[in-house]
Amino acid sequence: MPKVSADATVLGFDFGMKKIGVAVGQTVTHTATGLQTIKSLQHVPNWLVISQLIAEWRPQGLVVGISRQHDGTDNIVTPRMLKFCRQLEGRYQLPVFQQDEMLSTYEAKQLLFDDVQLTATKLWAVQDQLAAQLILQSWLNHHSLQEFHVNH
């Protein structure tokens, strides 16, 4: 299993057919922040924008949320998410980590709509980057001691 250092920058992705949420996180602080939502081009990831983010943030790893059915089997989007993981790894030669994203988009919508009371239009624009932040934060929380060899 690939690992990243204790002071790495990582990018997180909430993959969707129409748009991809992106977040950035730091293993040293164990925090994630939503960056932006990238609109896909005819159901194809906008690799130009993703490449610009990789060049800007210089991550040591990438985290992609993977959704599955409640029983653990693949849903209709899971194969596309796994293909996106392979494409990221092949294009950028960085380790790609998969993180269960069960309910992350739903949770993001609830946070934004109920707690912040955003309009539906604004919600559509930012829910994916918040979902990416939740995915990345879950990954950071789960892997903080195992992966990064942090001594406390």
PyMOL CGO cylinders between C-alpha atoms (Angstrom):
from pymol import cmd
from pymol.cgo import CYLINDER

trace = [
    CYLINDER, 0.00, 0.00, 0.00, 1.47, 3.37, -0.97, 0.3, 1, 1, 1, 1, 1, 1,
    CYLINDER, 1.47, 3.37, -0.97, 1.99, 5.90, 1.77, 0.3, 1, 1, 1, 1, 1, 1,
    CYLINDER, 1.99, 5.90, 1.77, 2.44, 9.65, 2.03, 0.3, 1, 1, 1, 1, 1, 1,
    CYLINDER, 2.44, 9.65, 2.03, 4.66, 11.54, 4.45, 0.3, 1, 1, 1, 1, 1, 1,
    CYLINDER, 4.66, 11.54, 4.45, 3.52, 13.11, 7.71, 0.3, 1, 1, 1, 1, 1, 1,
    CYLINDER, 3.52, 13.11, 7.71, 3.67, 16.59, 6.14, 0.3, 1, 1, 1, 1, 1, 1,
    CYLINDER, 3.67, 16.59, 6.14, 2.05, 15.90, 2.77, 0.3, 1, 1, 1, 1, 1, 1,
    CYLINDER, 2.05, 15.90, 2.77, -0.51, 17.82, 0.79, 0.3, 1, 1, 1, 1, 1, 1,
    CYLINDER, -0.51, 17.82, 0.79, -3.27, 15.62, -0.66, 0.3, 1, 1, 1, 1, 1, 1,
    CYLINDER, -3.27, 15.62, -0.66, -6.14, 16.39, -3.01, 0.3, 1, 1, 1, 1, 1, 1,
    CYLINDER, -6.14, 16.39, -3.01, -9.55, 14.79, -2.57, 0.3, 1, 1, 1, 1, 1, 1,
    CYLINDER, -9.55, 14.79, -2.57, -12.14, 14.19, -5.28, 0.3, 1, 1, 1, 1, 1, 1,
    CYLINDER, -12.14, 14.19, -5.28, -15.89, 13.60, -5.21, 0.3, 1, 1, 1, 1, 1, 1,
    CYLINDER, -15.89, 13.60, -5.21, -16.36, 12.11, -8.67, 0.3, 1, 1, 1, 1, 1, 1,
    CYLINDER, -16.36, 12.11, -8.67, -19.59, 12.58, -10.55, 0.3, 1, 1, 1, 1, 1, 1,
    CYLINDER, -19.59, 12.58, -10.55, -20.57, 12.23, -14.18, 0.3, 1, 1, 1, 1, 1, 1,
    CYLINDER, -20.57, 12.23, -14.18, -21.47, 15.92, -14.53, 0.3, 1, 1, 1, 1, 1, 1,
    CYLINDER, -21.47, 15.92, -14.53, -19.10, 17.49, -12.01, 0.3, 1, 1, 1, 1, 1, 1,
    CYLINDER, -19.10, 17.49, -12.01, -16.22, 16.67, -9.70, 0.3, 1, 1, 1, 1, 1, 1,
    CYLINDER, -16.22, 16.67, -9.70, -15.75, 18.26, -6.30, 0.3, 1, 1, 1, 1, 1, 1,
    CYLINDER, -15.75, 18.26, -6.30, -12.17, 18.93, -5.22, 0.3, 1, 1, 1, 1, 1, 1,
    CYLINDER, -12.17, 18.93, -5.22, -10.69, 19.52, -1.76, 0.3, 1, 1, 1, 1, 1, 1,
    CYLINDER, -10.69, 19.52, -1.76, -7.16, 19.97, -0.43, 0.3, 1, 1, 1, 1, 1, 1,
    CYLINDER, -7.16, 19.97, -0.43, -5.84, 18.55, 2.81, 0.3, 1, 1, 1, 1, 1, 1,
    CYLINDER, -5.84, 18.55, 2.81, -2.71, 18.49, 4.91, 0.3, 1, 1, 1, 1, 1, 1,
    CYLINDER, -2.71, 18.49, 4.91, -1.52, 15.39, 6.73, 0.3, 1, 1, 1, 1, 1, 1,
    CYLINDER, -1.52, 15.39, 6.73, 0.37, 17.48, 9.28, 0.3, 1, 1, 1, 1, 1, 1,
    CYLINDER, 0.37, 17.48, 9.28, -2.78, 19.30, 10.46, 0.3, 1, 1, 1, 1, 1, 1,
    CYLINDER, -2.78, 19.30, 10.46, -5.26, 16.54, 9.50, 0.3, 1, 1, 1, 1, 1, 1,
    CYLINDER, -5.26, 16.54, 9.50, -7.56, 19.14, 7.96, 0.3, 1, 1, 1, 1, 1, 1,
    CYLINDER, -7.56, 19.14, 7.96, -9.35, 19.33, 4.62, 0.3, 1, 1, 1, 1, 1, 1,
    CYLINDER, -9.35, 19.33, 4.62, -10.79, 22.36, 2.84, 0.3, 1, 1, 1, 1, 1, 1,
    CYLINDER, -10.79, 22.36, 2.84, -13.09, 22.46, -0.18, 0.3, 1, 1, 1, 1, 1, 1,
    CYLINDER, -13.09, 22.46, -0.18, -11.47, 24.01, -3.26, 0.3, 1, 1, 1, 1, 1, 1,
    CYLINDER, -11.47, 24.01, -3.26, -13.85, 24.02, -6.20, 0.3, 1, 1, 1, 1, 1, 1,
    CYLINDER, -13.85, 24.02, -6.20, -16.30, 22.12, -8.34, 0.3, 1, 1, 1, 1, 1, 1,
    CYLINDER, -16.30, 22.12, -8.34, -15.14, 21.19, -11.84, 0.3, 1, 1, 1, 1, 1, 1,
    CYLINDER, -15.14, 21.19, -11.84, -17.77, 20.73, -14.53, 0.3, 1, 1, 1, 1, 1, 1,
    CYLINDER, -17.77, 20.73, -14.53, -17.17, 17.65, -16.68, 0.3, 1, 1, 1, 1, 1, 1,
    CYLINDER, -17.17, 17.65, -16.68, -17.05, 17.97, -20.46, 0.3, 1, 1, 1, 1, 1, 1,
    CYLINDER, -17.05, 17.97, -20.46, -19.70, 15.66, -21.94, 0.3, 1, 1, 1, 1, 1, 1,
    CYLINDER, -19.70, 15.66, -21.94, -19.28, 13.20, -19.04, 0.3, 1, 1, 1, 1, 1, 1,
    CYLINDER, -19.28, 13.20, -19.04, -15.45, 13.31, -19.33, 0.3, 1, 1, 1, 1, 1, 1,
    CYLINDER, -15.45, 13.31, -19.33, -13.36, 14.81, -16.50, 0.3, 1, 1, 1, 1, 1, 1,
    CYLINDER, -13.36, 14.81, -16.50, -11.91, 18.23, -17.32, 0.3, 1, 1, 1, 1, 1, 1,
    CYLINDER, -11.91, 18.23, -17.32, -8.27, 17.10, -17.23, 0.3, 1, 1, 1, 1, 1, 1,
    CYLINDER, -8.27, 17.10, -17.23, -6.97, 20.61, -17.96, 0.3, 1, 1, 1, 1, 1, 1,
    CYLINDER, -6.97, 20.61, -17.96, -8.43, 21.99, -14.72, 0.3, 1, 1, 1, 1, 1, 1,
    CYLINDER, -8.43, 21.99, -14.72, -7.37, 18.90, -12.75, 0.3, 1, 1, 1, 1, 1, 1,
    CYLINDER, -7.37, 18.90, -12.75, -3.82, 19.25, -14.13, 0.3, 1, 1, 1, 1, 1, 1,
    CYLINDER, -3.82, 19.25, -14.13, -3.77, 22.91, -13.11, 0.3, 1, 1, 1, 1, 1, 1,
    CYLINDER, -3.77, 22.91, -13.11, -4.78, 21.99, -9.55, 0.3, 1, 1, 1, 1, 1, 1,
    CYLINDER, -4.78, 21.99, -9.55, -2.13, 19.27, -9.37, 0.3, 1, 1, 1, 1, 1, 1,
    CYLINDER, -2.13, 19.27, -9.37, 0.51, 21.74, -10.62, 0.3, 1, 1, 1, 1, 1, 1,
    CYLINDER, 0.51, 21.74, -10.62, -0.62, 24.39, -8.15, 0.3, 1, 1, 1, 1, 1, 1,
    CYLINDER, -0.62, 24.39, -8.15, -0.92, 22.23, -5.01, 0.3, 1, 1, 1, 1, 1, 1,
    CYLINDER, -0.92, 22.23, -5.01, 1.79, 19.62, -5.80, 0.3, 1, 1, 1, 1, 1, 1,
    CYLINDER, 1.79, 19.62, -5.80, 0.08, 16.84, -3.82, 0.3, 1, 1, 1, 1, 1, 1,
    CYLINDER, 0.08, 16.84, -3.82, 1.87, 13.69, -2.71, 0.3, 1, 1, 1, 1, 1, 1,
    CYLINDER, 1.87, 13.69, -2.71, -1.34, 11.70, -2.99, 0.3, 1, 1, 1, 1, 1, 1,
    CYLINDER, -1.34, 11.70, -2.99, -4.90, 11.77, -4.30, 0.3, 1, 1, 1, 1, 1, 1,
    CYLINDER, -4.90, 11.77, -4.30, -8.02, 10.53, -2.51, 0.3, 1, 1, 1, 1, 1, 1,
    CYLINDER, -8.02, 10.53, -2.51, -11.15, 9.56, -4.44, 0.3, 1, 1, 1, 1, 1, 1,
    CYLINDER, -11.15, 9.56, -4.44, -14.49, 8.86, -2.86, 0.3, 1, 1, 1, 1, 1, 1,
    CYLINDER, -14.49, 8.86, -2.86, -15.93, 5.52, -3.96, 0.3, 1, 1, 1, 1, 1, 1,
    CYLINDER, -15.93, 5.52, -3.96, -19.64, 4.86, -3.50, 0.3, 1, 1, 1, 1, 1, 1,
    CYLINDER, -19.64, 4.86, -3.50, -21.14, 1.42, -3.25, 0.3, 1, 1, 1, 1, 1, 1,
    CYLINDER, -21.14, 1.42, -3.25, -24.48, -0.08, -2.30, 0.3, 1, 1, 1, 1, 1, 1,
    CYLINDER, -24.48, -0.08, -2.30, -25.26, -0.52, 1.39, 0.3, 1, 1, 1, 1, 1, 1,
    CYLINDER, -25.26, -0.52, 1.39, -24.36, -4.22, 1.06, 0.3, 1, 1, 1, 1, 1, 1,
    CYLINDER, -24.36, -4.22, 1.06, -20.90, -3.36, -0.32, 0.3, 1, 1, 1, 1, 1, 1,
    CYLINDER, -20.90, -3.36, -0.32, -21.59, -4.26, -3.94, 0.3, 1, 1, 1, 1, 1, 1,
    CYLINDER, -21.59, -4.26, -3.94, -20.88, -1.84, -6.77, 0.3, 1, 1, 1, 1, 1, 1,
    CYLINDER, -20.88, -1.84, -6.77, -23.56, 0.63, -7.81, 0.3, 1, 1, 1, 1, 1, 1,
    CYLINDER, -23.56, 0.63, -7.81, -24.01, 1.97, -11.33, 0.3, 1, 1, 1, 1, 1, 1,
    CYLINDER, -24.01, 1.97, -11.33, -21.33, 4.70, -10.87, 0.3, 1, 1, 1, 1, 1, 1,
    CYLINDER, -21.33, 4.70, -10.87, -18.69, 2.62, -9.04, 0.3, 1, 1, 1, 1, 1, 1,
    CYLINDER, -18.69, 2.62, -9.04, -16.94, 1.36, -12.24, 0.3, 1, 1, 1, 1, 1, 1,
    CYLINDER, -16.94, 1.36, -12.24, -16.62, 4.98, -13.49, 0.3, 1, 1, 1, 1, 1, 1,
    CYLINDER, -16.62, 4.98, -13.49, -15.14, 6.04, -10.15, 0.3, 1, 1, 1, 1, 1, 1,
    CYLINDER, -15.14, 6.04, -10.15, -12.59, 3.22, -10.30, 0.3, 1, 1, 1, 1, 1, 1,
    CYLINDER, -12.59, 3.22, -10.30, -11.72, 4.19, -13.89, 0.3, 1, 1, 1, 1, 1, 1,
    CYLINDER, -11.72, 4.19, -13.89, -11.19, 7.79, -12.70, 0.3, 1, 1, 1, 1, 1, 1,
    CYLINDER, -11.19, 7.79, -12.70, -8.79, 6.44, -10.03, 0.3, 1, 1, 1, 1, 1, 1,
    CYLINDER, -8.79, 6.44, -10.03, -6.79, 4.55, -12.67, 0.3, 1, 1, 1, 1, 1, 1,
    CYLINDER, -6.79, 4.55, -12.67, -6.71, 7.61, -14.94, 0.3, 1, 1, 1, 1, 1, 1,
    CYLINDER, -6.71, 7.61, -14.94, -5.45, 9.85, -12.11, 0.3, 1, 1, 1, 1, 1, 1,
    CYLINDER, -5.45, 9.85, -12.11, -2.72, 7.36, -11.23, 0.3, 1, 1, 1, 1, 1, 1,
    CYLINDER, -2.72, 7.36, -11.23, -1.67, 6.93, -14.86, 0.3, 1, 1, 1, 1, 1, 1,
    CYLINDER, -1.67, 6.93, -14.86, -1.68, 10.64, -15.72, 0.3, 1, 1, 1, 1, 1, 1,
    CYLINDER, -1.68, 10.64, -15.72, 0.02, 12.02, -12.63, 0.3, 1, 1, 1, 1, 1, 1,
    CYLINDER, 0.02, 12.02, -12.63, 2.09, 9.09, -11.31, 0.3, 1, 1, 1, 1, 1, 1,
    CYLINDER, 2.09, 9.09, -11.31, 0.80, 9.74, -7.79, 0.3, 1, 1, 1, 1, 1, 1,
    CYLINDER, 0.80, 9.74, -7.79, -0.62, 7.25, -5.30, 0.3, 1, 1, 1, 1, 1, 1,
    CYLINDER, -0.62, 7.25, -5.30, -4.42, 7.19, -5.43, 0.3, 1, 1, 1, 1, 1, 1,
    CYLINDER, -4.42, 7.19, -5.43, -6.30, 6.19, -2.29, 0.3, 1, 1, 1, 1, 1, 1,
    CYLINDER, -6.30, 6.19, -2.29, -9.92, 5.10, -2.35, 0.3, 1, 1, 1, 1, 1, 1,
    CYLINDER, -9.92, 5.10, -2.35, -12.21, 6.28, 0.44, 0.3, 1, 1, 1, 1, 1, 1,
    CYLINDER, -12.21, 6.28, 0.44, -15.73, 5.04, 1.10, 0.3, 1, 1, 1, 1, 1, 1,
    CYLINDER, -15.73, 5.04, 1.10, -18.00, 7.98, 0.40, 0.3, 1, 1, 1, 1, 1, 1,
    CYLINDER, -18.00, 7.98, 0.40, -21.21, 6.53, 1.77, 0.3, 1, 1, 1, 1, 1, 1,
    CYLINDER, -21.21, 6.53, 1.77, -23.63, 9.44, 2.10, 0.3, 1, 1, 1, 1, 1, 1,
    CYLINDER, -23.63, 9.44, 2.10, -21.01, 12.20, 1.64, 0.3, 1, 1, 1, 1, 1, 1,
    CYLINDER, -21.01, 12.20, 1.64, -23.00, 14.13, -0.98, 0.3, 1, 1, 1, 1, 1, 1,
    CYLINDER, -23.00, 14.13, -0.98, -26.20, 13.70, 1.03, 0.3, 1, 1, 1, 1, 1, 1,
    CYLINDER, -26.20, 13.70, 1.03, -24.39, 14.88, 4.17, 0.3, 1, 1, 1, 1, 1, 1,
    CYLINDER, -24.39, 14.88, 4.17, -22.98, 17.88, 2.27, 0.3, 1, 1, 1, 1, 1, 1,
    CYLINDER, -22.98, 17.88, 2.27, -26.45, 18.84, 1.02, 0.3, 1, 1, 1, 1, 1, 1,
    CYLINDER, -26.45, 18.84, 1.02, -27.87, 18.58, 4.53, 0.3, 1, 1, 1, 1, 1, 1,
    CYLINDER, -27.87, 18.58, 4.53, -25.09, 20.75, 5.97, 0.3, 1, 1, 1, 1, 1, 1,
    CYLINDER, -25.09, 20.75, 5.97, -25.44, 23.37, 3.29, 0.3, 1, 1, 1, 1, 1, 1,
    CYLINDER, -25.44, 23.37, 3.29, -29.21, 23.44, 2.97, 0.3, 1, 1, 1, 1, 1, 1,
    CYLINDER, -29.21, 23.44, 2.97, -30.26, 22.93, 6.60, 0.3, 1, 1, 1, 1, 1, 1,
    CYLINDER, -30.26, 22.93, 6.60, -27.41, 24.58, 8.48, 0.3, 1, 1, 1, 1, 1, 1,
    CYLINDER, -27.41, 24.58, 8.48, -26.38, 27.36, 6.09, 0.3, 1, 1, 1, 1, 1, 1,
    CYLINDER, -26.38, 27.36, 6.09, -29.70, 27.56, 4.21, 0.3, 1, 1, 1, 1, 1, 1,
    CYLINDER, -29.70, 27.56, 4.21, -28.19, 28.07, 0.78, 0.3, 1, 1, 1, 1, 1, 1,
    CYLINDER, -28.19, 28.07, 0.78, -30.44, 28.47, -2.24, 0.3, 1, 1, 1, 1, 1, 1,
    CYLINDER, -30.44, 28.47, -2.24, -30.83, 25.45, -4.51, 0.3, 1, 1, 1, 1, 1, 1,
    CYLINDER, -30.83, 25.45, -4.51, -28.71, 27.09, -7.22, 0.3, 1, 1, 1, 1, 1, 1,
    CYLINDER, -28.71, 27.09, -7.22, -25.85, 27.88, -4.84, 0.3, 1, 1, 1, 1, 1, 1,
    CYLINDER, -25.85, 27.88, -4.84, -26.20, 24.44, -3.27, 0.3, 1, 1, 1, 1, 1, 1,
    CYLINDER, -26.20, 24.44, -3.27, -25.74, 22.77, -6.69, 0.3, 1, 1, 1, 1, 1, 1,
    CYLINDER, -25.74, 22.77, -6.69, -22.55, 24.80, -7.23, 0.3, 1, 1, 1, 1, 1, 1,
    CYLINDER, -22.55, 24.80, -7.23, -20.80, 23.96, -3.95, 0.3, 1, 1, 1, 1, 1, 1,
    CYLINDER, -20.80, 23.96, -3.95, -22.17, 20.64, -2.66, 0.3, 1, 1, 1, 1, 1, 1,
    CYLINDER, -22.17, 20.64, -2.66, -19.56, 18.58, -4.52, 0.3, 1, 1, 1, 1, 1, 1,
    CYLINDER, -19.56, 18.58, -4.52, -16.56, 20.45, -3.14, 0.3, 1, 1, 1, 1, 1, 1,
    CYLINDER, -16.56, 20.45, -3.14, -17.98, 20.05, 0.36, 0.3, 1, 1, 1, 1, 1, 1,
    CYLINDER, -17.98, 20.05, 0.36, -18.54, 16.35, -0.34, 0.3, 1, 1, 1, 1, 1, 1,
    CYLINDER, -18.54, 16.35, -0.34, -14.89, 16.14, -1.48, 0.3, 1, 1, 1, 1, 1, 1,
    CYLINDER, -14.89, 16.14, -1.48, -13.88, 17.87, 1.76, 0.3, 1, 1, 1, 1, 1, 1,
    CYLINDER, -13.88, 17.87, 1.76, -15.88, 15.35, 3.82, 0.3, 1, 1, 1, 1, 1, 1,
    CYLINDER, -15.88, 15.35, 3.82, -14.35, 12.43, 1.88, 0.3, 1, 1, 1, 1, 1, 1,
    CYLINDER, -14.35, 12.43, 1.88, -10.83, 13.79, 2.35, 0.3, 1, 1, 1, 1, 1, 1,
    CYLINDER, -10.83, 13.79, 2.35, -11.43, 14.62, 6.02, 0.3, 1, 1, 1, 1, 1, 1,
    CYLINDER, -11.43, 14.62, 6.02, -12.65, 11.05, 6.62, 0.3, 1, 1, 1, 1, 1, 1,
    CYLINDER, -12.65, 11.05, 6.62, -9.53, 9.70, 4.92, 0.3, 1, 1, 1, 1, 1, 1,
    CYLINDER, -9.53, 9.70, 4.92, -7.26, 11.97, 6.97, 0.3, 1, 1, 1, 1, 1, 1,
    CYLINDER, -7.26, 11.97, 6.97, -9.01, 11.00, 10.20, 0.3, 1, 1, 1, 1, 1, 1,
    CYLINDER, -9.01, 11.00, 10.20, -8.86, 7.28, 9.45, 0.3, 1, 1, 1, 1, 1, 1,
    CYLINDER, -8.86, 7.28, 9.45, -5.27, 7.20, 8.22, 0.3, 1, 1, 1, 1, 1, 1,
    CYLINDER, -5.27, 7.20, 8.22, -3.63, 9.79, 10.44, 0.3, 1, 1, 1, 1, 1, 1,
    CYLINDER, -3.63, 9.79, 10.44, -1.88, 7.33, 12.75, 0.3, 1, 1, 1, 1, 1, 1,
    CYLINDER, -1.88, 7.33, 12.75, -1.57, 4.31, 10.43, 0.3, 1, 1, 1, 1, 1, 1,
    CYLINDER, -1.57, 4.31, 10.43, -0.35, 5.85, 7.20, 0.3, 1, 1, 1, 1, 1, 1,
    CYLINDER, -0.35, 5.85, 7.20, 1.71, 8.82, 8.24, 0.3, 1, 1, 1, 1, 1, 1,
    CYLINDER, 1.71, 8.82, 8.24, 3.78, 7.24, 11.01, 0.3, 1, 1, 1, 1, 1, 1,
    CYLINDER, 3.78, 7.24, 11.01, 3.01, 10.16, 13.31, 0.3, 1, 1, 1, 1, 1, 1,
    CYLINDER, 3.01, 10.16, 13.31, 4.44, 9.75, 16.79, 0.3, 1, 1, 1, 1, 1, 1,
    CYLINDER, 4.44, 9.75, 16.79, 2.40, 11.09, 19.68, 0.3, 1, 1, 1, 1, 1, 1,
]
cmd.load_cgo(trace, "trace")
